[in-house]
Amino acid sequence: MPQQRDSGAGKPLPGRVSYPGERGLLPESDSLSPREREVLELLRRGLSYREVAETLGVSYSTVKVLAHRLRRKGVNLAGQRLSRRERLVLELLRQGKPYREIAGLLGISYGTIG
């Protein structure tokens, strides 16, 4: 899958990660600016505000303002962020690693991943 490029920062955006219950979270996607959509997409992937700011080449404060606008528009950002371990598991799954290997690498039980 080709990586998208953000016109503002010129950095490639990481591959898309979906999560359960993702559909139907936006009131109306037309009501979001292109930058708000970018921020929302990165937050859905589990990036922190600082990581989003670095990825998009904007300030931390800008990301906070955009997240505030998203909440005002009815987008629930709570619970969409993933822990570092969850992001690592998703990345390893995307790379095609089997559950048992991931569990061994992270020192967690096999059942925790599945």
GISUL-V524419 format. One record per residue. N is the residue number from 0. RES is the residue in one small letter. PHI is phi as a letter, one per 30 degrees, with the letter a starting at -180 (* if undefined). PSI is psi in radians with two decimals (* if undefined). OMEGA is omega in whole degrees, 0 to 359 (NA if undefined). Layout:
# GISUL-V524419
{{N/RES/PHI/PSI/OMEGA} {N/RES/PHI/PSI/OMEGA}}
This chain:
# GISUL-V524419
{{0/m/*/2.21/179} {1/p/d/2.53/180} {2/q/d/2.51/177} {3/q/d/2.72/175} {4/r/c/2.41/176} {5/d/d/2.18/184} {6/s/d/-0.50/183} {7/g/d/-0.69/186} {8/a/c/-0.39/181} {9/g/i/0.21/179} {10/k/c/2.52/177} {11/p/d/2.43/175} {12/l/d/2.47/180} {13/p/d/2.82/179} {14/g/e/2.70/184} {15/r/d/2.35/175} {16/v/b/2.14/178} {17/s/c/2.89/181} {18/y/b/2.81/182} {19/p/d/2.47/176} {20/g/i/0.37/186} {21/e/d/-0.62/185} {22/r/d/2.61/175} {23/g/i/0.34/181} {24/l/d/-0.30/182} {25/l/c/2.38/177} {26/p/d/-0.95/174} {27/e/a/2.07/184} {28/s/d/-0.40/178} {29/d/d/-0.37/183} {30/s/d/-0.08/181} {31/l/c/2.44/176} {32/s/d/2.83/177} {33/p/e/-0.69/180} {34/r/d/-0.67/177} {35/e/d/-0.69/177} {36/r/d/-0.72/179} {37/e/d/-0.81/180} {38/v/d/-0.79/180} {39/l/d/-0.79/180} {40/e/e/-0.80/181} {41/l/d/-0.67/177} {42/l/d/-0.66/177} {43/r/d/-0.51/177} {44/r/d/-0.13/176} {45/g/j/0.13/179} {46/l/d/2.56/175} {47/s/d/2.93/178} {48/y/e/-0.73/180} {49/r/d/-0.73/179} {50/e/d/-0.67/176} {51/v/d/-0.80/180} {52/a/e/-0.78/180} {53/e/d/-0.74/180} {54/t/d/-0.72/183} {55/l/c/-0.15/180} {56/g/i/0.61/177} {57/v/b/3.05/181} {58/s/d/2.78/176} {59/y/e/-0.72/180} {60/s/d/-0.66/178} {61/t/d/-0.74/179} {62/v/d/-0.72/178} {63/k/d/-0.76/180} {64/v/d/-0.77/180} {65/l/d/-0.69/177} {66/a/d/-0.67/177} {67/h/d/-0.75/178} {68/r/d/-0.70/178} {69/l/d/-0.77/179} {70/r/d/-0.71/179} {71/r/d/-0.50/180} {72/k/d/0.07/176} {73/g/j/0.18/178} {74/v/d/2.14/180} {75/n/d/1.95/180} {76/l/c/-0.29/182} {77/a/d/2.40/177} {78/g/i/-0.03/180} {79/q/c/-0.30/181} {80/r/d/2.47/181} {81/l/c/2.65/176} {82/s/d/2.88/179} {83/r/e/-0.70/180} {84/r/d/-0.74/179} {85/e/d/-0.72/178} {86/r/d/-0.69/179} {87/l/d/-0.76/178} {88/v/d/-0.80/179} {89/l/d/-0.72/180} {90/e/d/-0.75/179} {91/l/d/-0.65/176} {92/l/d/-0.71/179} {93/r/d/-0.56/178} {94/q/d/-0.09/177} {95/g/j/0.20/179} {96/k/d/2.43/177} {97/p/d/2.71/182} {98/y/e/-0.79/183} {99/r/d/-0.68/179} {100/e/d/-0.73/179} {101/i/d/-0.78/179} {102/a/e/-0.74/179} {103/g/d/-0.73/180} {104/l/d/-0.68/184} {105/l/c/-0.11/180} {106/g/i/0.65/178} {107/i/b/2.92/182} {108/s/d/2.66/180} {109/y/e/-0.70/181} {110/g/d/-0.43/180} {111/t/d/-0.58/183} {112/i/d/-0.81/185} {113/g/d/*/NA}}
